[in-house]
Amino acid sequence: MKRIVLALALLATPALAQTDPRVARSIALREEWQWLTRDIAFPAGWDADGRHFHYRKTVAGGFAFVDVDAATRTKGAAFDAAAIAGALGTAMGRTIDPLRLPFEDFTFEDGRRAIAFSIDYEPWRCSLTDHVCARADTPGPRPRGFGVVRDLTVPALNVPHRSPDDAREALVVDDNLVVRAVGGGAEAWRSQDGSAGDFYDPETIAWSPDGKWIALYRVRPGYRRIVTRVVSSPAGQVQPKLAEQLYPKPGDAIDQERPVIFEAATGRRIDVDATLFPNPWQLGAIVWRKDARSFAFDYMQRGFQHAKVVAVDAATGAAHAAVSEDANTFVFNERRFAHDVKGEGRELIWASERDGWRHLYLIDARTGRITRQITTGKWVVRDIARVDDDARRIWFSASGATPGEDPYHKHWFRVDFDGRHLTRLTRGDETHEARFSPDGATFVDVHSRTDVPEVADLRDANDGHVIATLERGDVRALTAAGYRPPEPFVAKGRDGTTDIYGLVVRPRDYDPAKRYAVIENIYAGPHDSFVPKGYWPFGAFSGGDKAMGMQQIADLGFVVVMIDGMGTANRSKAFHDVAWKNLADSGFPDRIAWMKALAAKDAAIDLSRVGIYGGSAGGQSTLNALLFHPEFYKAGVAFAGCFDNRMDKVDWNEQWLGWPVDQSYLAASGVVHAGKLQGKLLLVVGEQDSNVDPASTMQVVDALVRADKDFELLVIPNGEHAAGRSTGPVAYGQRREYDFFLRALGGAR
């Protein structure tokens, strides 16, 4: 108890109560600037029939949703924003500004008589006829902890699955598969071997197209790890309460799925030989081929080094690999892509990094062999938007395909299955976000660069020509107020040859005759790249709140930088592989080299005073900067860090550190290495963080106290994962962060 009191006592020291007046000005800057742009559009959403699309754009005082007739390009309001704001306000018990609705995108439902959207990850629905809003109560599938452990306290979505001829239905009763007459009629048969510890999952039932077979997964449940959090200050009551969350962690036993086939007429079971898919991380949805003779599913082996599409013969249960992907490091699970051409099981379009870059391949799915590599070169395929099986053509985005351009900028292309007729659909040294019409004939392209505001164009998907310019961002008022876009800077990385890209943000009153401490905004999660590439500086699109947040800190008298070092995504496989079993690296050798190159060109940069801040994986990197590179980094603010990867979610951590848990987890642990702390540290954690177990922060606190290290700690009651990073009117964590850096590093000198 004494150790915790000592740590928390740091909050009450007199120095913390003295807030520099520059802090209040910086915090207020966002509210002063964020409503000054006009006609900056965000990515579009299409109606299912392709007749209309809609998007959000900036207007005086906030945002508006615009609906566009795709044929005539006639624009109008997507809905009555004032009416929706009133209805939502009634449902939520608070006043809502029609220009600042609490959602950024939506979908039309019920023939455009309703809209659906999410607020704080909760589904909502508003009717557009009588303007009534409510939380959506549509039953969903059984929750899974990070996708791999079913929450067995929640009933499965056990809706009867009708046969193709509508005569029979399949469902699960008492953990066994049952087939009966449609509408709850006479039972034809049921399996007899299901149990609570080895059950048939009703959510995976898949009839063959001819109704002859039923395939589904049988599941042996994994370990139900529960993270329990104390809600110290619950709304509406005095006494604390507990919150529980299903939260599998690295090394935990996860659900084991295996496919089973039943003959629909007789109930005869056909087991599938699992030799091809041992120790699965997860099996994908069962998808039948058109001829009903076989089905396929995606497979990833636990440890993320072996992936396949497995095809199964229905009559025999014999399985073969339609395609395989193996890596000495990792196969990036989130970016796997497989497309069964015409659903016939003969050809697959497959994304692979086997030549060192992410490219597209045509696979003979009967043998698993490569028919041809469709795209090739020292560039990266990013998004696969559409595959036209009849035209044998693919539409995709890529980065790094144009020499001389920023290699992270996305452009859009089409290419034929045989690799011919590669056609670039977007141009200019900007990054492009595209949303294609359902028929693939056109797409809405929102393009920008950090110094070029967003423009929204409707383009032809065959050759990319602009059919109509929908919006052109106007930032004159923002520029007049003093906003200057971040400055791109490129320097060589640790190897002396690889270009490392980043941004520099300077104070608005920057004086080259002064000396400025440097603060790095870090997020080094290997699942993406993070330096903003688009213009919009205020929200999630085009780089998140990074540019605006960096400017707010810079105006305190700092130079603020952001860098994509090795170990992050969207470059070569070798660039990405630096992260494998090496999360302690965080690209620091590249980041340090980059900042030294910046200082060599700008004498105002003071590298004797370098700070760093980040949240989540960025929080882990922040602490590790102080632990492993104390000669360079002198102060850090770590928000909600996953400081010991054994304490964090199972999926993200096993993807980069592998399975089983080994020494690489300890090598990156801020708990294990806490005694190395030399610099100044502020830890910030939300008491109710459901993303990263908040005990991860408290274990660092314990290790630091045991090592007799000085540090500061801010625990935010009821705070979630973003606690302390709030941009709301109080912005308490923001103020504390700014105060900390001014005390720890000083400003301009």
C-alpha positions in Angstrom: 0.0 0.0 0.0 2.8 2.4 0.8 4.3 2.1 -2.7 1.0 3.1 -4.3 0.6 6.1 -2.0 4.1 7.2 -2.8 3.4 7.1 -6.5 0.1 8.8 -6.3 1.4 11.5 -3.9 3.4 12.9 -6.8 0.1 14.3 -8.1 -0.1 16.8 -5.3 3.3 18.4 -5.5 3.1 22.2 -5.7 5.0 22.4 -9.0 2.2 20.6 -10.8 -0.4 23.2 -9.8 1.5 26.0 -11.6 0.2 26.0 -15.2 2.2 28.0 -17.7 -0.2 30.5 -19.5 1.0 29.1 -22.9 -0.7 25.8 -22.0 -4.2 27.4 -21.9 -3.6 29.1 -25.3 -2.5 25.8 -26.9 -5.4 23.9 -25.5 -7.8 26.5 -26.9 -6.2 26.4 -30.3 -8.2 23.5 -31.6 -11.6 25.0 -30.9 -10.4 28.3 -32.5 -9.3 26.5 -35.7 -11.3 23.4 -36.4 -14.4 25.2 -37.8 -12.5 27.4 -40.2 -12.4 25.1 -43.3 -15.1 24.7 -45.9 -16.0 21.9 -48.3 -13.4 19.4 -47.2 -15.0 16.1 -48.0 -14.6 12.7 -46.4 -14.7 9.3 -48.1 -18.1 8.5 -49.6 -20.6 5.7 -49.0 -22.7 4.2 -51.8 -26.3 2.9 -51.7 -26.5 -0.8 -52.5 -28.2 -0.1 -55.8 -25.6 2.4 -56.9 -28.0 5.2 -57.7 -26.8 7.5 -54.9 -23.8 8.1 -52.8 -23.2 10.4 -49.8 -20.4 12.0 -47.9 -19.7 14.3 -45.0 -18.1 17.7 -45.6 -17.1 20.8 -43.6 -19.4 23.8 -43.5 -19.6 26.9 -41.4 -19.8 25.8 -37.8 -19.4 22.1 -38.3 -20.3 19.4 -40.8 -23.0 18.5 -43.3 -24.0 15.2 -44.9 -24.4 15.5 -48.7 -26.4 13.1 -50.9 -25.6 12.9 -54.6 -27.6 11.4 -57.5 -24.9 9.4 -59.3 -26.5 9.8 -62.7 -27.3 13.6 -62.6 -24.8 14.6 -59.9 -27.6 16.6 -58.3 -26.7 17.3 -54.6 -28.9 17.7 -51.6 -29.0 17.1 -47.9 -28.7 13.5 -47.0 -31.3 13.9 -44.3 -32.9 16.6 -42.1 -30.0 17.2 -39.7 -32.0 19.4 -37.4 -34.6 16.7 -37.0 -32.1 14.0 -36.4 -30.2 16.1 -33.9 -33.5 16.7 -32.0 -34.4 13.0 -32.1 -31.0 11.9 -31.0 -31.0 14.6 -28.2 -34.3 13.2 -26.9 -32.9 9.6 -27.0 -29.6 10.5 -25.4 -30.8 13.1 -22.9 -28.6 16.0 -24.1 -28.6 18.8 -26.6 -27.0 17.9 -29.9 -25.9 20.5 -32.5 -27.2 19.6 -36.0 -23.8 20.7 -37.4 -21.9 18.5 -35.0 -23.8 15.2 -35.0 -22.0 12.5 -33.0 -21.2 10.2 -35.9 -19.0 10.6 -39.0 -20.7 8.2 -41.4 -23.9 6.2 -41.8 -25.8 3.8 -44.1 -29.3 4.1 -45.4 -31.7 1.3 -44.5 -35.3 0.3 -45.3 -35.4 1.9 -48.7 -33.8 5.2 -47.5 -36.5 5.5 -44.8 -33.9 5.1 -42.0 -30.2 5.6 -41.3 -27.9 3.4 -39.2 -24.7 4.6 -37.6 -22.5 4.1 -34.4 -21.9 6.3 -31.5 -19.0 5.2 -29.2 -19.1 1.8 -30.8 -22.8 1.3 -30.1 -25.2 0.8 -33.0 -28.0 3.4 -33.5 -30.9 3.8 -35.9 -33.0 6.8 -36.8 -36.2 6.7 -38.9 -36.4 9.5 -41.5 -40.2 9.4 -41.6 -41.1 10.2 -38.0 -37.6 11.1 -36.9 -37.3 8.7 -33.9 -33.9 7.5 -32.8 -32.9 4.6 -30.6 -30.1 2.2 -30.0 -30.3 -0.7 -32.4 -31.5 -3.9 -30.8 -30.8 -6.3 -33.7 -29.5 -9.6 -32.3 -25.9 -10.2 -33.3 -23.5 -13.1 -33.2 -22.1 -14.3 -29.9 -19.2 -12.0 -28.8 -15.7 -13.4 -29.0 -12.7 -12.2 -27.0 -10.4 -10.7 -29.6 -12.0 -13.1 -32.1 -10.7 -16.3 -30.7 -12.6 -17.1 -27.4 -16.4 -17.3 -27.5 -18.2 -15.7 -24.6 -20.3 -18.7 -23.6 -22.3 -16.6 -21.1 -24.0 -15.1 -24.1 -26.3 -17.4 -26.2 -25.3 -18.1 -29.7 -27.4 -16.6 -32.5 -29.2 -19.9 -33.1 -31.4 -18.9 -36.0 -32.6 -21.9 -38.1 -30.8 -22.1 -41.4 -33.1 -23.1 -44.2 -32.1 -25.5 -46.9 -31.9 -24.2 -50.5 -35.3 -25.7 -51.3 -36.9 -24.2 -48.1 -38.1 -27.7 -47.0 -35.8 -28.3 -44.1 -33.9 -26.2 -41.5 -30.8 -26.8 -39.5 -30.0 -25.5 -36.0 -28.2 -26.6 -32.8 -30.1 -28.0 -29.8 -28.2 -29.0 -26.7 -24.9 -28.6 -28.4 -25.9 -31.0 -31.3 -26.8 -30.3 -34.9 -30.5 -30.9 -35.7 -32.2 -31.1 -39.0 -36.0 -30.9 -39.1 -38.9 -29.8 -41.3 -39.1 -26.1 -41.8 -40.9 -24.0 -39.3 -40.1 -26.2 -36.3 -41.6 -29.3 -37.9 -40.7 -33.0 -37.4 -37.1 -33.7 -36.5 -35.3 -35.8 -39.1 -32.2 -36.4 -37.1 -29.7 -34.9 -34.7 -26.1 -35.6 -33.9 -25.4 -37.3 -30.6 -21.8 -36.4 -29.8 -21.9 -32.7 -29.0 -21.4 -31.4 -25.5 -20.7 -28.2 -23.7 -17.0 -28.9 -23.9 -17.1 -29.9 -27.6 -20.1 -28.3 -29.2 -21.5 -27.6 -32.7 -21.6 -23.9 -33.4 -24.9 -22.8 -34.9 -23.4 -19.6 -36.2 -21.2 -21.5 -38.6 -23.9 -23.7 -40.3 -23.6 -23.7 -44.1 -25.8 -25.7 -46.5 -24.4 -26.8 -49.8 -26.1 -25.1 -52.8 -27.8 -28.4 -53.7 -29.0 -29.1 -50.2 -27.2 -32.4 -50.0 -24.6 -31.5 -47.4 -24.3 -29.4 -44.2 -20.9 -28.2 -43.0 -20.2 -26.4 -39.8 -17.6 -26.0 -37.1 -17.3 -28.0 -33.9 -15.6 -26.1 -31.1 -13.6 -26.9 -28.0 -13.8 -23.8 -25.9 -10.7 -21.9 -24.9 -9.8 -20.4 -21.5 -12.3 -17.8 -20.3 -9.9 -15.2 -18.9 -11.7 -12.4 -17.2 -10.1 -9.0 -16.5 -11.8 -7.4 -13.5 -11.6 -3.6 -13.0 -12.7 -1.5 -10.0 -15.1 1.3 -11.0 -14.0 3.7 -8.3 -16.4 6.5 -9.1 -19.6 5.1 -10.8 -22.2 7.6 -11.9 -25.2 7.8 -9.7 -23.8 5.9 -6.7 -21.3 6.4 -3.9 -19.9 2.9 -3.5 -17.5 1.4 -6.1 -18.5 -1.5 -8.3 -16.7 -4.1 -10.5 -16.5 -4.3 -14.2 -15.6 -7.6 -16.0 -14.4 -8.3 -19.5 -13.6 -11.4 -21.4 -9.9 -10.7 -22.3 -7.7 -13.5 -23.7 -4.0 -12.8 -23.3 -0.9 -14.2 -25.1 -0.4 -17.9 -24.5 -4.0 -18.5 -23.3 -5.9 -21.5 -24.7 -8.2 -20.4 -27.5 -11.2 -21.9 -29.1 -10.3 -24.9 -31.3 -12.5 -25.1 -34.4 -12.6 -28.0 -36.8 -15.0 -28.5 -39.7 -17.5 -31.4 -39.8 -19.7 -32.4 -42.7 -23.1 -34.1 -42.5 -25.2 -35.7 -45.2 -28.4 -33.8 -44.9 -30.7 -36.6 -45.8 -29.3 -39.2 -43.3 -27.3 -37.4 -40.7 -24.2 -39.4 -41.6 -21.1 -37.5 -40.3 -18.0 -37.1 -42.4 -14.9 -36.0 -40.5 -12.3 -33.8 -42.1 -8.7 -34.8 -41.7 -7.0 -31.8 -39.8 -3.5 -32.6 -40.9 -3.4 -29.6 -43.2 -4.6 -27.2 -40.5 -3.1 -28.0 -37.1 -3.3 -25.7 -34.1 -5.5 -23.1 -35.8 -5.5 -19.5 -34.7 -8.9 -19.2 -36.4 -10.8 -20.7 -39.2 -12.6 -18.5 -41.7 -16.2 -18.8 -42.8 -17.2 -22.0 -44.6 -17.8 -21.1 -48.3 -19.3 -23.7 -50.6 -18.3 -23.8 -54.3 -21.0 -23.4 -56.9 -21.0 -27.1 -57.8 -21.7 -28.1 -54.2 -19.1 -30.8 -54.3 -16.6 -28.9 -52.1 -16.2 -26.0 -49.8 -13.2 -23.9 -48.6 -12.1 -21.9 -45.6 -9.2 -19.7 -44.6 -6.7 -21.0 -42.1 -4.1 -19.3 -40.1 -1.9 -21.4 -37.8 -1.3 -20.0 -34.3 2.0 -18.1 -34.4 1.1 -16.4 -37.7 3.7 -18.0 -39.8 1.6 -20.4 -41.9 -1.6 -19.6 -43.7 -3.7 -21.5 -46.3 -7.0 -21.7 -48.1 -8.1 -25.2 -47.4 -10.6 -26.9 -49.8 -12.6 -29.9 -48.6 -14.4 -32.6 -50.7 -17.8 -33.0 -49.3 -18.3 -36.6 -50.0 -15.0 -37.8 -48.6 -13.8 -35.1 -46.2 -10.5 -35.1 -48.1 -8.7 -31.7 -47.8 -6.1 -30.0 -49.9 -4.4 -26.7 -49.8 -5.8 -24.4 -52.5 -2.9 -22.0 -51.7 -0.3 -21.8 -48.9 1.7 -18.9 -47.5 4.7 -19.5 -45.2 7.0 -17.0 -43.6 10.1 -17.2 -41.4 8.8 -14.2 -39.6 5.1 -13.5 -39.8 2.2 -13.6 -42.2 0.2 -10.4 -41.7 -3.2 -11.7 -40.8 -5.2 -8.5 -41.2 -4.0 -8.1 -44.8 -4.6 -11.6 -46.1 -6.7 -11.6 -49.3 -8.2 -14.5 -51.2 -10.8 -14.4 -53.9 -12.3 -17.6 -55.4 -12.7 -16.8 -59.1 -16.4 -17.4 -60.0 -16.8 -19.4 -56.8 -15.7 -22.5 -58.8 -12.6 -23.5 -56.8 -10.4 -23.6 -59.8 -8.6 -20.2 -59.5 -7.8 -17.9 -56.7 -6.5 -14.3 -56.5 -4.1 -14.2 -53.6 -2.1 -11.4 -52.0 1.4 -12.5 -50.9 4.7 -11.0 -49.8 6.7 -14.0 -51.0 8.9 -11.9 -53.3 9.5 -9.3 -50.6 6.7 -6.9 -51.6 2.9 -7.3 -51.2 1.6 -8.3 -54.7 -1.2 -10.2 -56.4 -1.0 -13.7 -57.7 -3.2 -16.0 -59.8 -3.2 -19.4 -58.2 -4.3 -22.8 -59.6 -6.6 -23.7 -56.6 -6.6 -27.4 -57.6 -2.9 -27.7 -57.1 -2.0 -24.7 -55.0 0.6 -23.7 -57.5 1.2 -20.1 -58.9 -0.2 -19.7 -62.4 1.3 -16.2 -62.6 2.3 -13.2 -60.6 -0.1 -10.5 -61.6 1.7 -7.4 -60.2 5.4 -7.0 -59.6 7.9 -4.4 -58.6 9.4 -2.7 -55.6 6.1 -1.3 -54.5 3.2 -2.4 -52.3 -0.4 -3.4 -53.1 -2.6 -1.9 -50.4 -6.4 -2.2 -50.8 -8.2 -4.6 -53.2 -11.4 -2.9 -53.9 -13.0 -5.0 -56.6 -12.5 -8.2 -58.6 -14.5 -8.7 -61.9 -14.4 -12.4 -62.6 -16.1 -12.1 -66.0 -13.8 -9.3 -67.2 -10.9 -11.0 -65.4 -9.8 -7.6 -63.9 -8.8 -6.2 -60.5 -9.1 -2.7 -59.0 -6.6 -2.0 -56.3 -4.6 0.7 -54.6 -0.8 0.7 -54.3 1.9 2.8 -52.7 5.5 3.4 -53.9 4.7 2.6 -57.5 5.8 6.1 -58.8 9.5 7.0 -58.5 10.0 10.4 -56.8 6.7 10.4 -54.9 6.2 9.8 -51.3 6.1 6.0 -51.1 3.2 6.0 -48.7 0.9 7.9 -51.0 -1.9 5.6 -52.3 -2.9 5.5 -55.9 -5.5 3.4 -57.7 -5.0 1.0 -60.5 -6.7 -1.7 -62.5 -5.0 -4.7 -64.0 -6.0 -7.9 -65.8 -5.6 -11.4 -64.3 -2.8 -12.0 -66.8 -0.9 -9.0 -65.5 -1.5 -7.0 -68.7 -3.2 -3.6 -69.1 -2.0 -2.2 -65.8 -3.7 1.2 -65.8 -3.2 4.0 -63.3 -6.5 5.7 -62.4 -5.2 8.5 -60.2 -2.3 10.9 -60.6 -0.5 13.7 -58.8 1.8 13.4 -55.8 -1.1 13.1 -53.3 -2.7 10.2 -51.4 -6.1 8.9 -52.6 -9.0 7.3 -50.8 -11.5 5.7 -53.2 -15.0 4.3 -52.8 -16.3 2.3 -55.8 -19.9 2.1 -57.0 -21.5 -1.3 -56.6 -21.3 -1.9 -60.4 -17.7 -0.8 -60.4 -18.2 1.7 -63.2 -17.2 4.8 -61.1 -15.6 5.8 -57.9 -15.4 8.7 -55.5 -11.8 9.8 -55.0 -10.9 12.0 -52.1 -7.3 13.1 -52.6 -5.0 15.4 -50.7 -1.5 15.9 -49.3 -0.3 17.4 -46.0 0.0 20.8 -47.8 -2.9 20.3 -50.3 -6.5 20.4 -49.1 -8.9 17.6 -49.9 -10.6 17.5 -53.3 -13.4 15.0 -54.0 -13.8 13.8 -57.6 -16.2 11.3 -59.2 -14.0 9.3 -61.6 -14.5 6.7 -64.3 -13.2 3.4 -63.1 -12.0 2.3 -66.5 -9.4 5.1 -67.2 -9.7 7.3 -64.2 -10.8 10.5 -65.9 -12.7 13.0 -63.8 -16.4 12.9 -64.4 -17.1 15.7 -62.0 -15.4 17.5 -59.2 -17.7 17.3 -56.2 -15.9 19.4 -53.6 -12.8 21.4 -53.3 -11.5 22.2 -49.8 -11.3 25.8 -48.9 -8.7 26.5 -46.2 -8.2 30.2 -46.6 -9.6 31.1 -43.2 -7.5 28.4 -41.5 -4.4 29.7 -43.3 -5.2 33.3 -42.3 -5.6 32.2 -38.7 -2.0 31.0 -38.7 -2.1 27.3 -39.6 0.9 26.0 -41.5 1.0 22.4 -42.7 3.6 20.1 -41.3 6.9 20.0 -43.2 7.9 16.6 -44.7 11.5 15.5 -44.1 13.3 12.5 -45.4 16.6 11.1 -44.0 18.5 7.8 -44.2 17.7 5.1 -41.6 20.0 2.9 -39.5 21.4 1.1 -42.6 22.5 4.4 -44.3 20.5 3.6 -47.4 16.8 3.3 -46.6 14.7 6.5 -46.8 12.8 7.2 -43.6 9.8 9.6 -43.9 8.5 12.0 -41.3 7.0 15.4 -40.5 8.2 18.4 -38.7 5.8 20.9 -36.9 7.3 24.1 -35.6 5.9 26.8 -33.3 4.0 29.6 -35.1 6.5 32.1 -33.7 9.5 29.9 -34.6 12.8 31.9 -34.5 15.8 30.2 -36.1 18.1 32.1 -33.8 16.7 30.3 -30.7 17.2 26.6 -29.6 14.2 24.3 -29.4 13.8 21.0 -27.6 12.4 18.3 -29.8 9.3 16.1 -28.9 8.5 13.0 -30.9 4.9 11.9 -31.4 5.4 8.1 -31.6 3.2 5.2 -32.7 5.2 2.3 -33.9 2.6 -0.4 -34.0 3.6 -2.8 -36.8 0.0 -3.1 -38.1 0.2 0.1 -40.2 2.2 3.3 -41.0 1.1 6.4 -39.0 2.7 9.7 -40.3 -0.2 11.7 -41.7 -0.3 11.9 -45.5 -3.5 13.8 -46.1 -4.4 17.5 -45.2 -7.3 17.3 -42.7 -5.6 17.9 -39.4 -8.5 17.6 -36.9 -9.8 14.1 -36.9 -9.5 10.4 -37.8 -9.4 10.9 -41.6 -6.0 11.6 -43.3 -3.8 11.1 -40.3 -6.0 11.6 -37.2 -5.6 14.3 -34.7 -1.8 14.2 -35.1 -1.1 17.3 -37.0 -3.4 19.5 -34.9 -2.1 17.9 -31.6 1.5 18.4 -32.7 0.9 22.1 -33.5 -0.6 22.6 -30.0 2.5 21.2 -28.4 4.8 23.0 -30.8 3.3 26.4 -29.8 4.6 25.8 -26.3 8.0 26.3 -27.7 9.0 22.9 -29.1 9.7 21.3 -32.5 7.5 18.3 -32.8 8.2 15.4 -35.1 6.5 12.2 -36.3 8.4 9.4 -38.0 7.7 6.0 -39.6 10.7 3.9 -38.7 11.5 0.4 -39.7 9.1 -2.2 -38.3 6.0 -0.4 -39.5 3.9 -1.4 -42.5 3.4 -0.3 -46.1 7.0 -0.7 -47.2 8.9 -3.8 -48.2 8.6 -7.1 -46.2 12.2 -6.6 -45.0 11.3 -3.1 -43.7 8.3 -4.6 -41.8 10.1 -7.7 -40.5 12.3 -5.6 -38.2 9.4 -5.7 -35.7 9.3 -9.5 -35.6 10.0 -10.6 -32.0 11.5 -7.2 -31.6 8.9 -4.7 -30.3 11.5 -3.1 -28.1 13.1 -1.8 -31.3 10.2 0.5 -32.3 12.4 1.8 -35.1 14.4 3.8 -32.6 17.7 3.6 -34.6 15.9 5.1 -37.6 14.2 7.7 -35.6 17.4 8.8 -33.9 19.2 8.9 -37.2 16.4 10.9 -38.7 16.4 13.5 -35.9 20.2 13.8 -36.1 19.9 14.5 -39.8 17.2 17.2 -39.1 19.5 18.8 -36.5 22.4 18.8 -39.0 20.2 21.0 -41.3 18.6 23.2 -38.7 20.9 24.7 -36.0 17.8 25.6 -33.9 17.2 21.9 -33.1 18.5 21.0 -29.6 19.0 17.3 -29.4 20.2 17.5 -25.8 16.5 18.0 -24.9 14.4 15.3 -26.7 11.0 14.2 -25.4 8.5 11.6 -26.6 4.8 10.9 -26.2 2.4 8.2 -27.4 -0.6 6.1 -26.5 -1.3 2.4 -26.4 1.6 0.8 -28.4 2.9 4.3 -28.6 2.8 4.4 -24.8 4.9 1.3 -24.7 7.4 2.8 -27.1 7.5 6.0 -25.1 8.6 4.1 -21.9 11.0 1.9 -23.9 12.6 5.0 -25.4 13.5 6.1 -21.9 14.6 2.6 -20.8 16.7 1.6 -23.8 17.8 4.9 -25.3 18.3 7.2 -22.2 21.3 8.9 -23.9 18.9 10.4 -26.4 15.4 10.6 -25.0 15.1 12.6 -21.7 11.4 12.8 -21.0 8.2 11.0 -22.0 4.5 10.9 -21.5 3.1 7.4 -21.9 -0.7 7.0 -22.2 -2.4 3.6 -21.7 0.7 1.7 -22.7 0.8 -2.1 -23.3 4.0 -2.1 -21.3 4.3 -5.8 -20.9 3.0 -7.7 -23.9 2.1 -10.7 -21.8 -0.6 -8.5 -20.2 -2.1 -7.3 -23.4 -4.7 -8.7 -25.9 -3.9 -12.1 -27.4 -4.2 -11.2 -31.1 -2.1 -8.1 -31.6 0.8 -9.4 -29.5 1.0 -12.9 -30.8 0.9 -11.4 -34.3 4.2 -9.6 -33.7 5.9 -11.7 -31.0 4.7 -15.1 -32.0 3.5 -18.1 -30.0 4.3 -19.6 -27.6 5.3 -16.8 -25.3 9.0 -16.6 -25.2 12.0 -14.4 -24.3 11.0 -11.8 -26.9 8.0 -10.8 -24.7 10.4 -10.1 -21.8 12.9 -8.3 -24.0 10.2 -5.6 -24.7 8.8 -5.4 -21.2 8.8 -2.1 -19.4 8.1 -4.0 -16.2 11.1 -6.2 -16.6 13.4 -3.3 -17.5 11.9 -0.6 -15.3 15.1 -0.3 -13.3 16.8 1.2 -16.3 14.7 4.4 -16.1 16.9 7.6 -16.2 14.7 10.2 -17.8 11.5 11.9 -16.6 8.3 10.0 -17.0 4.6 10.7 -16.7 2.3 7.7 -16.9 -1.4 8.3 -17.8 -4.0 5.5 -17.6 -7.8 5.3 -17.7 -9.2 3.2 -14.9 -11.7 1.5 -17.2 -9.4 0.9 -20.2 -11.0 -2.0 -22.2 -8.4 -2.0 -24.9 -5.2 -2.4 -22.8 -5.6 -3.9 -19.3 -4.9 -0.9 -17.0 -3.1 -3.3 -14.7 -0.3 -3.1 -17.3 0.4 0.4 -16.1 0.1 -0.4 -12.5 2.6 -3.2 -12.8 5.1 -0.7 -14.2 4.3 1.6 -11.3 5.1 -1.3 -8.9 8.4 -2.1 -10.7 9.4 1.6 -10.7 8.7 1.9 -7.0 10.6 -1.3 -6.2 13.5 0.2 -8.2 13.3 3.5 -6.3 12.7 5.5 -9.5 11.0 8.9 -9.5 8.1 9.3 -11.9 4.6 10.9 -12.2 1.3 9.0 -12.4 -2.2 10.2 -13.5 -5.1 7.7 -13.1 -8.3 9.0 -14.6 -11.4 7.4 -12.9 -13.9 6.0 -15.4 -11.4 6.8 -18.1 -11.3 4.5 -21.2 -8.4 3.8 -23.6 -8.2 7.5 -24.8 -8.3 8.9 -21.3 -5.9 11.8 -20.9 -5.8 12.4 -24.6 -9.2 14.0 -24.6 -9.7 17.2 -26.6 -12.9 18.1 -24.7 -13.4 21.4 -22.9 -11.6 20.2 -19.7 -8.7 18.4 -21.4 -7.2 17.7 -18.0 -4.8 15.1 -19.3 -3.7 17.4 -22.1 -2.9 20.2 -19.6 -0.9 17.8 -17.5 1.0 16.6 -20.5 1.9 20.1 -21.6 2.9 21.2 -18.1 5.1 18.1 -17.8 7.0 18.8 -21.0 7.6 22.5 -20.1 9.0 21.5 -16.7 11.0 18.5 -18.0 12.5 20.1 -21.2 11.8 23.8 -21.1 10.7 25.6 -24.3 12.6 27.8 -26.7 15.9 29.2 -25.4 
